[in-house]
Amino acid sequence: MNTSVSIAVNGTPHDSRIEPRLLLVHYLRDVLGLTGTHVGCETSLCGSCTVLLDGRAVKACTVLAAQADGAEVTTIEGLADGDELHPLQEAFWEEHGLQCGFCTPGMIMAAHQLLEDHPDPSEAEIRHGLEGNLCRCTGYQNIVRAVRRAADAMGAASS
Amino acid sequence: MIPAAFDYHAPTSLDEALSLLAAHGDEAKVLAGGQSLIPMMRFRLAEPGVLVDLNHIEGMAGVTEEDGHLWIGALTRHAEVERSDLVRKRYPLLHEAASVIADPIVRNRGTVAGSLVHADPAGDWGAVMLACGAELEVHGPDGQRMVPIDELFVTTFMTSLSPGDIVTGIKLPIAGKRSGGAYEKLERKVGDFATVAVAARLELDDDGVCSAAGIGLTAVGATNLRAQDAEKALIGKKPDEAAIDAASRAAAEAASPTADNRGSVEYKRDMVRVLSARALRRAAAHAGGEG
C-alpha cells in the first residue's frame, strides 16, 4: 500500500506517492535525482548518507522516506548559495579535506550540525562530533582542519 | 538491503496507536527511532507486515524531574539525554551512557525506550536502568501499568511486554543529596557495541555510608544483568577501596559472557571487575564519598 508524502528538500516542496519501505536516501537519489547524498555501507556505520532532517543530522539509510513526511530535509546540494560555496565547502576545498570525495557530503552535513552545537569547537569536539562518519582516504587530519577553518570563517561572518 | 514490504501507519495519538496494534496483533511492530529496527528490516532479520510509527504523537519526548522522580518520555532521543543540563548536573550515569551510544548521528534519532525494549544485551540503557531501579510506564489493551526494569528482560531481543503494548516513558528515582554514578564502556573502536560495560550508581547517607547501590552490566549475558551480590557488598559500608574491590569481584561473578571476536570469557569477566571498580570509584567521588 503506497503512502503520500510531502517533503521539503532544500527549500523545494515535493509531493510523492511512495512505497513505505523506500528509504530516505533512495528517495533523495532515485526519486528526486539528488545524488550528492551517497550510499556507502547501508548499515548506519559510515555516515556518507548523512542529511539534515528538520535541522538534525540523520543517516538517510536508516530513516524511511515516509517518516520525513511534513519535514524539511537539507542535503549537500542545499548548502551553497548559487555559485557561492558554503563556508564548510570552501574550507574542505582549502584544507584538502578529501581525496576521493565519497565521504565528503556526509562529512560536511555532520560537520554542519557539529558547528551549530559547538560554534567554536576544540579539536577533540570535532573528532567526537564526526565519530559517525568514516573516511578511508585522508586519515581525518585535513577534515578536522577544514571544520576548524569553517568555524573560524563562520564565527568571523557572524561577529 | 531493501526491507520487505509493509504497511505504514503514523498515528497522531496514543489511543490510535494502541488500536492499530490491537488490530494487527504480532504482525505489527512499533517504530520509534528505528536505529535498530530499520537495519534489522534491511537485513530481513525482521519482516513486520505493519509498522506503527510513534513519531507523530505529541508529548512523548523530554527529560524532566517531577513528583519526586526523573521522567524520560518514550520518544526521548539519546542526544536529548546527552545534551540535557539537568542530566549532566544531577545524573552523571545517564549523561555518560548517552554520550557513548553508537555515534552522534545515530544518537539524534535513536530513543531510550526503543533501545530498552529492543532488549539487545549489548545495549547500554538496559544496564543503566537496572542500576537505577527504573520502571517503565506501559500502555496496553487493558490500560496503563508500571513494569519494573527487573521484570522487563526475558532473553536476547525478548521482553515481558506483549505485542499490543506501548512504552510511554521511563521513571527513575530522583537523585539524592549525595548520589553519584558512572558508566564505563570498553569498545574496540568508536561507535562499536560494548565489549563490556558497567553502570554504577551509589547513594550515600550523611556519614558517607552507602544507603543504596546499583550495578548493571552490558554485553556479558543473554540480557543486561544486574549484579545484586555486588550491590549488597556495598550497602551499609563506606565505598572505600576494600568495599569497591569486593563489589567488583562480585560483579565479575555475576557476569556470564560468551567468547567472540571481542574477547574470551576470561577476558570479559575480568574486564567486568576492572570496569566495575573504575565506575564505583568515580560514582563514590561524585557522591562526595571516598573512592
Interface residues (C-beta under 8 A of the other chain):
Chain A: M1 T3 E19 P20 R21 L23 E42 T43 S44 L45 G47 T50 R56 A57 V58 K59 C61 T62 V63 L64 A66 Q67 D69 A110 Q113 L114 D117 H128 G129 E131 G132 N133
Chain B: M1 I2 P3 A4 A5 F6 D7 Y8 A10 L31 G34 Q35 I38 P39 M41 R42 L51 D53 N55 A79 R83 A102 D103 P104 I105 V106 N108 R109 V190 G191
